[in-house]
Amino acid sequence: AYLGAAIPVKDIATVGFRVKGLWGIASANLNVNTLNANITDQEVSAQFAGEFEGSFPIANSNLPTGEPVSPDEIVDPNFDGLGSLDFNKMKNGGIAVDLGAEVRLIDNKLRLSAAITDLGFIHWNKSATVAGNMGTSFRYSGVDLSTGEAQLENEEFEFIGAGSGKGATTRLNCALNFGAEYAILNNHISFGVLSHTQFCKTFNYSELTASVNFKPVNWLT
């Protein structure tokens, strides 16, 4: 849910904002500490280990600490279909803002703009959060052509609870945009460029887009 406004500043600029209320359904993070792979002409095998933290409506938040648990135990034992969902576990709220501005120069032929979006966070309810150390290994030796089945062996899966009942607050992946557009022939043709950068938790992603826009009439671009 959001509320926003765009406010003109004389005839040369417009500034805008949007405030957003967020509701989170599910979240998961896996921090891989160890990853090994062995590839030969006979088989492919791999092992990995890492730390897992997740929040979802059917999570069992009462996992024991420091003890191995099965995948089935990660799910709330009281869950018996969608009708049994505990909506108290879905009280995951957050807030974010979008901010932007556009400046029009040279008789509106040149437009410069900048914006930052999804600047905010969301808090995940402790009653739906599980955490633990996760490890698994597998071996793949091909496909049985007579049956079409993959020869895949899941040698080991281990999940050791690292304490539960703790809520978590995560920031959103905000984005920063810069744009420029120049129009000619009474705004029937314009040339534009857009810089987009996404700020994620463990990496940043950037791209640059150039465009040519044709506007023969007001209702067709």
C-alpha positions as CSV (number, residue, x, y, z in Angstrom):
1,A,0.0,0.0,0.0
2,Y,1.4,3.4,-0.9
3,L,0.7,7.1,-0.9
4,G,2.6,9.5,-3.2
5,A,2.6,12.8,-4.9
6,A,4.3,14.7,-7.7
7,I,4.8,18.4,-7.0
8,P,5.7,20.9,-9.8
9,V,8.4,23.6,-9.0
10,K,7.5,26.5,-11.3
11,D,7.7,25.4,-14.9
12,I,11.2,23.8,-14.9
13,A,11.1,20.9,-12.5
14,T,8.9,18.3,-10.8
15,V,9.8,16.5,-7.5
16,G,8.0,13.4,-6.3
17,F,7.8,11.0,-3.4
18,R,6.1,7.8,-2.5
19,V,5.7,6.2,1.0
20,K,5.0,2.5,0.9
21,G,3.8,0.1,3.6
22,L,5.0,-3.4,3.0
23,W,3.7,-6.9,4.0
24,G,6.2,-9.7,3.7
25,I,5.1,-13.3,2.9
26,A,8.4,-15.2,2.9
27,S,12.1,-14.6,3.1
28,A,15.2,-16.9,3.0
29,N,19.0,-16.3,3.2
30,L,21.7,-18.9,2.7
31,N,25.3,-18.0,3.4
32,V,27.5,-20.7,1.9
33,N,30.8,-21.2,3.8
34,T,32.0,-24.3,2.0
35,L,31.5,-25.5,-1.6
36,N,33.4,-28.3,-3.2
37,A,32.8,-30.0,-6.5
38,N,34.5,-32.9,-8.2
39,I,33.9,-33.6,-11.9
40,T,35.2,-36.6,-13.7
41,D,34.2,-38.6,-16.8
42,Q,32.5,-41.1,-14.4
43,E,30.5,-38.8,-12.1
44,V,29.9,-35.4,-10.6
45,S,29.9,-35.0,-6.8
46,A,29.6,-32.0,-4.6
47,Q,29.3,-30.9,-1.0
48,F,28.3,-27.6,0.5
49,A,27.7,-26.2,4.0
50,G,26.3,-22.9,5.1
51,E,24.1,-20.9,7.4
52,F,20.4,-20.7,6.7
53,E,17.8,-18.2,8.0
54,G,14.3,-18.1,6.8
55,S,10.9,-16.8,7.6
56,F,7.7,-18.3,6.1
57,P,4.1,-19.0,7.4
58,I,4.6,-22.7,7.9
59,A,7.9,-22.5,9.7
60,N,8.5,-24.4,13.0
61,S,10.0,-21.7,15.2
62,N,10.6,-24.1,18.1
63,L,13.5,-26.0,16.7
64,P,16.1,-27.4,19.3
65,T,19.4,-25.6,19.4
66,G,22.5,-27.5,18.4
67,E,20.7,-30.7,17.5
68,P,20.1,-32.3,14.0
69,V,16.6,-32.0,12.7
70,S,14.9,-33.6,9.7
71,P,13.5,-31.5,6.8
72,D,10.0,-32.4,8.0
73,E,10.7,-30.9,11.4
74,I,11.4,-27.5,9.9
75,V,7.7,-27.3,9.0
76,D,5.2,-26.4,11.8
77,P,3.7,-29.7,13.1
78,N,0.3,-28.0,13.3
79,F,0.2,-27.2,9.6
80,D,-2.4,-29.2,7.8
81,G,-3.2,-27.4,4.6
82,L,-3.8,-23.7,3.8
83,G,-6.9,-23.7,6.1
84,S,-4.6,-24.2,9.1
85,L,-2.3,-21.3,8.4
86,D,-1.5,-19.2,11.5
87,F,-1.9,-15.6,10.2
88,N,-0.1,-14.3,13.3
89,K,3.0,-15.7,11.7
90,M,2.4,-13.5,8.6
91,K,2.7,-10.2,10.5
92,N,5.8,-9.1,8.7
93,G,5.7,-5.4,8.2
94,G,8.0,-2.8,6.7
95,I,8.2,0.6,5.1
96,A,10.0,2.1,2.1
97,V,10.2,5.4,0.3
98,D,10.8,6.4,-3.3
99,L,12.2,9.9,-4.1
100,G,12.6,11.4,-7.6
101,A,13.0,14.7,-9.5
102,E,13.0,15.9,-13.1
103,V,14.4,19.1,-14.5
104,R,13.3,20.5,-17.9
105,L,15.7,22.8,-19.7
106,I,16.1,24.4,-23.2
107,D,12.3,24.9,-23.7
108,N,11.6,21.4,-22.4
109,K,13.8,19.8,-25.1
110,L,16.2,18.5,-22.4
111,R,15.0,16.5,-19.5
112,L,17.3,15.4,-16.7
113,S,16.0,13.0,-14.0
114,A,17.1,11.1,-10.9
115,A,15.4,8.8,-8.5
116,I,16.1,6.4,-5.7
117,T,13.5,3.6,-5.1
118,D,12.8,1.0,-2.4
119,L,14.8,2.8,0.3
120,G,13.6,0.9,3.4
121,F,13.4,-2.3,5.3
122,I,11.0,-5.1,6.4
123,H,10.9,-6.9,9.8
124,W,10.2,-10.6,9.9
125,N,8.1,-12.0,12.8
126,K,10.1,-14.2,15.2
127,S,7.2,-16.7,15.4
128,A,7.8,-17.7,11.8
129,T,11.7,-17.6,11.7
130,V,14.0,-20.6,11.6
131,A,17.8,-20.6,11.6
132,G,20.4,-23.3,11.5
133,N,23.6,-24.7,9.9
134,M,22.8,-26.6,6.7
135,G,25.0,-29.1,4.9
136,T,24.4,-31.6,2.0
137,S,26.3,-33.7,-0.5
138,F,25.3,-35.6,-3.6
139,R,26.7,-37.8,-6.4
140,Y,25.4,-37.8,-10.0
141,S,26.6,-40.5,-12.4
142,G,24.4,-40.0,-15.4
143,V,21.0,-41.2,-16.7
144,D,19.8,-44.7,-17.1
145,L,18.7,-44.8,-20.7
146,S,16.5,-47.9,-20.2
147,T,14.4,-46.1,-17.6
148,G,15.2,-42.4,-18.2
149,E,15.9,-42.0,-14.5
150,A,18.8,-39.9,-13.3
151,Q,21.4,-41.7,-11.2
152,L,21.4,-39.2,-8.4
153,E,22.3,-40.1,-4.9
154,N,21.7,-37.7,-2.1
155,E,24.3,-39.0,0.3
156,E,23.6,-36.7,3.2
157,F,21.4,-33.8,4.3
158,E,21.9,-32.3,7.7
159,F,20.3,-29.3,9.4
160,I,21.4,-28.3,12.9
161,G,19.2,-25.8,14.6
162,A,20.9,-22.6,15.7
163,G,18.2,-21.2,17.9
164,S,14.8,-20.0,17.0
165,G,12.3,-17.4,18.1
166,K,14.5,-14.4,16.9
167,G,13.0,-11.9,14.5
168,A,15.1,-10.4,11.7
169,T,15.1,-7.1,10.0
170,T,16.3,-6.9,6.4
171,R,16.9,-4.0,4.1
172,L,15.3,-3.9,0.7
173,N,17.3,-3.9,-2.5
174,C,17.1,-0.2,-3.3
175,A,17.9,1.2,-6.8
176,L,19.4,4.4,-8.1
177,N,18.4,5.8,-11.5
178,F,19.7,8.7,-13.6
179,G,18.2,9.6,-16.9
180,A,18.5,12.2,-19.7
181,E,16.3,12.8,-22.7
182,Y,16.8,15.3,-25.6
183,A,14.0,16.0,-28.0
184,I,14.1,17.3,-31.6
185,L,11.6,18.1,-34.3
186,N,9.0,19.6,-32.0
187,N,9.3,16.6,-29.6
188,H,8.5,14.0,-32.3
189,I,11.9,12.3,-31.9
190,S,14.0,12.1,-28.7
191,F,17.2,10.4,-27.7
192,G,17.6,9.1,-24.2
193,V,20.0,7.4,-21.8
194,L,19.2,5.7,-18.5
195,S,21.6,4.5,-15.8
196,H,20.2,1.9,-13.4
197,T,22.1,0.6,-10.3
198,Q,20.6,-2.0,-8.0
199,F,22.1,-2.3,-4.5
200,C,21.7,-5.9,-3.3
201,K,22.8,-7.4,0.0
202,T,26.0,-9.0,-1.3
203,F,26.6,-7.3,-4.7
204,N,25.6,-4.3,-6.8
205,Y,24.2,-4.6,-10.3
206,S,24.5,-1.8,-12.9
207,E,23.3,-1.3,-16.5
208,L,23.2,1.5,-19.0
209,T,20.4,1.8,-21.6
210,A,20.2,4.1,-24.6
211,S,17.0,4.7,-26.5
212,V,15.5,6.5,-29.5
213,N,11.8,7.4,-29.2
214,F,9.4,8.3,-32.0
215,K,6.3,10.3,-31.1
216,P,4.3,10.8,-34.3
217,V,1.1,11.9,-32.3
218,N,0.3,12.5,-28.7
219,W,-1.4,9.2,-28.2
220,L,1.3,7.0,-29.9
221,T,4.9,6.6,-29.0
